[in-house]
Structures are given as structure tokens and as C-alpha cells.
Amino acid sequence: MALNRKTTETIKVDRLNQKIALEEAVGSPYFIAHGTHPPTPMITGMKDGLPPYNIPFLEDIDDRLNNVEKGLESMDASGITYATVSLTCPGVEGILDPDEAVELARKTNDAIYELYVKSHPTRFGLFCSVAMKKPEEAAKELERAVKVLGAKGALINGFTNIDKDDVSNVRYLDDPVCEPFWKKLSELDSCPNLSQAAYGFGIETAGHSLRIMCSGILDRYKNVQIILGHCAESLPFLVHRIDHRMAIGIRGNNGPYKKSMMYYLQNNFYATLAGVRRESTMRNTIDEMGESRVLFSVDYPYESNEDAADWFDGMQMNENTRKAIGWENAKRIFKLT
């Protein structure tokens, strides 16, 4: 079955109509972005190399990744006034040829800008794609997208495949060759959105974030802010334990970091509610990171706008907290009016 795309109305919910969503996926007119390019098996040993999703779900996702009007209709029904869209995963990170990744990142950014931001400037913003196979080119495209297209930052779909003959050969953002990208990100005062979903991807993204924390990047570029989806991929729940165990080790063995992992989480990261429908999970994230660092999101079309809105709008919570998470934090971070 496909996801629910209608408000259930089992319990009457007063719709809040100012919500801002930040982790919303779209496709590319130039390549199939939800797999490697050219295609390779996603899971070794699985039939056709694909996870066992049902066909109606996949057909619905494929349609909505490239259907602006359906997206707007769903936003209207859910009280989402503004969404920052970005290329679905693995996106540019899954393009195996470096030069092609640079070209398709630029062309896709222009296409998403035309289809969404230029056509609907009051409804959509953009996180651009960048080709981290060539970090200097990624820095150039980030600057162009921010200054010319008005991009709010960059979307990085986890690690980057760097060997077209071996998809297990990957690069993480703490690699020293990525320094030009971090430097440009700091200069532009932009946010990267480090994104993945589901359990395995979430663990990878959490580990990726810890690598960035330990690398010293956030000490060199103190103004860099990173957005993590899915209530920061379990880090609010785990970070105290991580700090506790690292404290008994030999300082410097895990990298040249200067602060605790909790410090970086509370000062250099934001967490979205994308894919979350659990109040206790949200509360833990607020308790550990502060409500000023938690942001409403959905992960559309992989999640239902309507379900997310019913949950968030109908939940019992302090109204100032609801407004902060629902839209005020996003307005402040991205200077939205």
C-alpha cells in the first residue's frame, strides 16, 4: 500500500497554517536520483539489488518526486506554508563519474530552482546539490547556488562514492580533501543538511556527524551549522554516553576536537522532526538540544505531510514551543519573512 495522503480526521485537529518544512525531497529531470548513476545494486544478494518495498508505495513516491502540483496540494492540506526542497538520496553523491557529478549537480540545481523556487517563490526554498567528489568544484557550486539561486545551503546525502569501479570506496566529509567546501560554507554562513533515513542510514549519518565533530572542522569553522534529520539520528539519546566513554580514553586519539560531543550537538547542529511521530522522541531531542534547535519537517514524499501535520498540530504542548519548532526557528535560521 502507498502512504496515507489525507487527514484522517479520527480526532478533530485544528490545523496550524504557518508550518515550515526543511527536509523535503524532489527528483531531477536529468537522471534517476534515488539510486546510483549508472545503476548498481543497492543491497548485495537482494533480488534486483533493491530493498523489499511494495509497488504502490514506490509508484507513489516516483510520481510525487517530480510532481510540483501534488506537493503544493499536500502542503495546503497540511498547513505547510513553505518547504525547502532538495534532491532525493543518494542524489549527486551516487553519481559515479566525478565530472558528470559536477555537471549534473549544476544542471539539477538550476532545474529545481526553475520548477520550484522561481515558479513559487513564496512556497519553496532550495538546498543545493554539490559534487563532493571534487570538493573545490563543490565549493564553487555552493557559492553560485547561494548567490545566484538563493539556496539556503547544501544537502549532502551522507558519504560520496568516489570510485566508479568500486561502490564500496567512499569519502566522508571529515576527509582533509573536503577542506575547500567547509571553508566556503563558513564564508557564506550557510547550512549543510546532512540527510539519510531509516535505521541503517540513520546510524551511518550519526557516525558521519561524530566524525565531523572529532575532526576539528567545527573548531576551525565555528559558525558552521549542520541540520540532521529524524531527531538528529539518535544522537540526543546517545551523546552523553559517547562523551562519557571518550573521557576515559587518551585525548587526541579520536581526532583533534577541542569540545565535547554534546557541545557540538548543542551549538553546531539542528534536528528536524522528519519521519518522527513520537512525542517522547521529540521531548528527548528538545531536552538535549534545546527547543531553539529543533525544526518541524516531514521527509515528503517518503513520509506523509498529512500524517505529520495531524500529529504535530494535535499534540498537547506549550504553544510557544509549538510555534518555535513549527516555524519560528526556521524563519530565524534562514532569515525568512
PEQUI-V582728 format. One record per helix or strand of 3 or more residues. SS is the DSSP state (H for helix, E for strand). FROM is the first residue (numbers start at 1). LEN is the number of residues. If there is no record, write none. Layout:
# PEQUI-V582728
ss:SS from:FROM len:LEN
ss:SS from:FROM len:LEN
This chain:
# PEQUI-V582728
ss:E from:19 len:8
ss:H from:47 len:3
ss:H from:55 len:11
ss:H from:68 len:11
ss:E from:80 len:8
ss:H from:91 len:4
ss:H from:98 len:21
ss:E from:124 len:5
ss:H from:135 len:14
ss:E from:153 len:4
ss:H from:176 len:13
ss:E from:191 len:4
ss:H from:198 len:18
ss:H from:217 len:4
ss:E from:225 len:4
ss:H from:230 len:4
ss:H from:235 len:13
ss:H from:261 len:8
ss:E from:269 len:4
ss:H from:279 len:11
ss:H from:291 len:3
ss:H from:305 len:10
ss:H from:319 len:16
